[in-house]
Structure formats: structure tokens, C-alpha cells
Amino acid sequence: MKRENITVTTFSRKNRFKKHIVPMAAGIITAASLYALPVHASGVSEVLNPINNLKTLVLAIIGAVGVIILAKNVMEFAQAYQQQDSSSMNSALKGIVAGLIMAGISAVMTFLGF
């Protein structure tokens, strides 16, 4: 009879541990991991200048390639129009739209604040 009493007490302690301590520990760990600390960075411009220069370079390259694609497809459209080739005209028009988008992307990105 004594052994049964000890087993019930041990089970009761394990049950209490699982029921109260584990959720409390999980809540504390979750709260600590989600706690946001303010960060005060100094010299932000020193960090962001290379990134901004790279962004400007990439946008300029995309714009230049867009102008080249636009010019190429305008010439293709003119040739297709002269030959009355509708499939080539359709393809050239798609290229013209793509070239316009690429050429204007830097202006759009500047307007959006990037």
C-alpha cells in the first residue's frame, strides 16, 4: 500500500510540472525572443553610401539596356511593317514595350523613393 501512495505522489508532481512549469517556461522564452531592443546606429550614411551607389549603377545599366532594346525593336518593327509580316510586328511590339519598361524603370524607382 505504501508503494501505491508513493507512485501517486510522484505522478502528481510530474503532472503539476507538465501542467504549470512547462507552459510558463515556454511563455518566458517566447517573450524574451520577441522582445525588440532599440538600436541607435551612428554613421548610417557611411554604411548606406556603397549600397546607394550600387543601386544607382544597376538602375543606370538597366536603363541603358532598355534603350538599346527599344532602339533594336523599333528597327525590327519598321522592317516587319515594310514586309507586312504580322508575327514579326507582334514580336517587335512586345520588345518595344519591354524596352520602354526597362528604360523608364529608373525614373519610376526614383519616383517611388528607392
C-alpha positions as a printed Julia matrix, in Angstrom:
114×3 Matrix{Float64}:
  0.0    0.0     0.0
  2.87   2.34    0.66
  4.25   1.87   -2.86
  0.96   2.93   -4.42
  0.93   6.09   -2.33
  4.48   6.99   -3.46
  3.59   6.38   -7.1
  0.55   8.63   -6.87
  2.64  11.4    -5.27
  5.34  11.12   -7.96
  2.7   11.17  -10.68
  1.13  14.22   -9.08
  4.47  16.09   -9.11
  5.11  15.2   -12.75
  1.61  16.22  -13.71
  1.96  19.55  -11.89
  5.32  20.14  -13.58
  3.85  19.47  -17.02
  0.75  21.49  -16.31
  2.29  24.67  -14.86
  6.04  24.91  -15.26
  6.44  23.92  -18.93
  3.89  26.47  -20.32
  5.34  29.17  -18.08
  8.88  28.45  -19.29
  7.71  28.41  -22.91
  5.98  31.76  -22.42
  9.08  33.31  -20.86
 11.31  32.03  -23.68
  8.86  33.29  -26.34
  8.55  36.71  -24.7
 12.32  37.05  -24.38
 12.89  36.1   -28.02
 10.25  38.54  -29.3
 11.45  41.46  -27.18
 12.69  44.19  -29.51
 15.56  46.37  -28.41
 16.02  49.84  -29.92
 19.23  50.19  -31.9
 20.86  53.56  -32.37
 23.27  53.36  -35.26
 25.77  56.07  -35.93
 27.33  56.67  -39.29
 24.38  55.34  -41.27
 25.45  57.26  -44.37
 28.83  55.51  -44.3
 27.07  52.16  -44.43
 24.42  53.1   -46.99
 26.61  55.02  -49.46
 28.06  51.91  -51.16
 24.6   50.35  -51.34
 23.12  53.51  -52.85
 25.97  53.72  -55.36
 25.38  50.09  -56.36
 21.64  50.72  -56.68
 22.29  53.74  -58.9
 24.7   51.76  -61.06
 22.28  48.85  -61.51
 19.39  51.17  -62.38
 21.58  53.01  -64.91
 22.63  49.73  -66.53
 19.02  48.55  -66.73
 18.0   51.88  -68.27
 20.81  51.74  -70.84
 19.98  48.17  -71.83
 16.32  49.19  -72.09
 17.18  51.99  -74.53
 19.23  49.56  -76.64
 16.38  47.01  -76.68
 13.92  49.77  -77.54
 16.01  51.0   -80.49
 16.56  47.45  -81.79
 12.86  46.59  -81.65
 11.81  49.86  -83.28
 14.06  48.96  -86.23
 12.64  45.42  -86.27
  9.11  46.81  -86.24
  9.91  49.11  -89.16
 11.31  46.2   -91.17
  8.33  43.98  -90.3
  5.91  46.77  -91.26
  7.69  47.21  -94.58
  7.47  43.47  -95.29
  3.89  43.19  -93.92
  4.94  40.39  -91.52
  2.37  40.37  -88.72
  4.12  37.88  -86.43
  7.35  39.89  -86.54
  5.41  43.09  -85.89
  3.79  41.47  -82.86
  7.16  40.32  -81.54
  8.7   43.74  -82.17
  5.85  45.49  -80.34
  6.41  43.26  -77.31
 10.1   44.15  -77.44
  9.27  47.86  -77.67
  7.08  47.62  -74.57
  9.81  45.74  -72.71
 12.38  48.33  -73.76
 10.14  51.17  -72.59
  9.65  49.49  -69.23
 13.38  48.91  -68.79
 14.27  52.43  -69.94
 11.74  54.0   -67.58
 12.43  51.85  -64.54
 14.98  54.25  -63.07
 12.5   57.14  -63.22
  9.8   55.01  -61.64
 12.13  53.79  -58.88
 13.22  57.37  -58.15
  9.58  58.47  -58.03
  8.78  55.67  -55.56
 11.71  56.69  -53.36
 14.09  53.79  -53.91
